[in-house]
Amino acid sequence: MRALTGAQIRADFTGKQLTDEVHYRLVYEQDGTLRSYSMGVKKIGKWRVEKDELCLDLGETDDGCYRVTVSGERIELVPTGLGGPLDGILQPAYRDSGR
């Protein structure tokens, strides 16, 4: 696994979604909006890059910053604070039609 720099995180995540292809997808909009779709629940928050970490704010207790590592097409977000790691793949985001 290799760690991404802040510039790499911004370039790789902008306009994409991180998903496990079953339970969740996190959509990283260019304007910093974060759209979360998890087990049928939709949330809107913000995302940003601080130094070499991806920071997420969805109004949850485990919001915070993550180190981002890559192995092949697999992405792993390892929290630098509370919460557990997330892993999935990055793919082009698609718009939710409101359904």
Residue pairs with C-beta under 8 A, 6 or more apart in sequence:
1 69
1 70
1 71
1 76
2 69
2 70
2 71
3 52
3 67
3 68
3 69
4 12
4 52
4 68
4 69
4 70
5 52
6 49
6 50
6 51
6 52
6 53
8 68
9 49
9 52
9 53
9 54
9 68
10 49
12 90
13 28
13 47
13 54
13 90
14 28
14 29
14 30
15 28
15 29
15 30
15 92
15 93
16 27
16 28
16 90
16 91
16 92
16 93
17 25
17 26
17 27
17 28
17 90
17 91
17 92
17 93
17 94
18 25
18 26
18 28
18 75
18 77
18 86
18 88
18 89
18 90
19 25
19 26
19 88
19 89
19 91
20 87
20 88
20 89
21 88
21 89
23 38
23 39
24 36
24 37
24 38
24 39
24 88
25 36
25 37
25 38
26 34
26 35
26 36
26 37
26 56
26 86
27 34
27 35
27 36
27 37
27 93
28 34
28 47
28 93
29 35
29 93
32 46
32 47
32 48
33 44
33 45
33 46
33 47
34 44
34 45
34 46
34 47
34 56
34 57
34 58
35 42
35 43
35 44
35 96
36 42
36 43
36 44
36 45
36 58
37 96
42 96
43 58
43 59
44 58
45 56
45 57
45 58
45 59
45 63
46 56
46 57
47 54
47 55
47 56
47 57
48 55
49 55
50 65
52 67
53 65
53 66
53 67
53 68
53 80
54 65
54 66
54 68
54 77
55 64
55 65
55 66
56 63
56 64
56 65
56 66
57 63
61 82
62 79
62 81
62 82
62 83
62 84
64 79
64 80
64 81
64 82
64 83
65 79
65 80
65 81
66 77
66 78
66 79
66 80
66 85
66 86
67 77
67 78
67 80
68 75
68 76
68 77
68 78
69 75
69 76
69 78
70 76
73 89
73 90
74 87
74 88
74 89
75 87
75 88
75 89
75 90
76 85
76 86
76 87
77 85
77 86
77 87
78 85
79 85
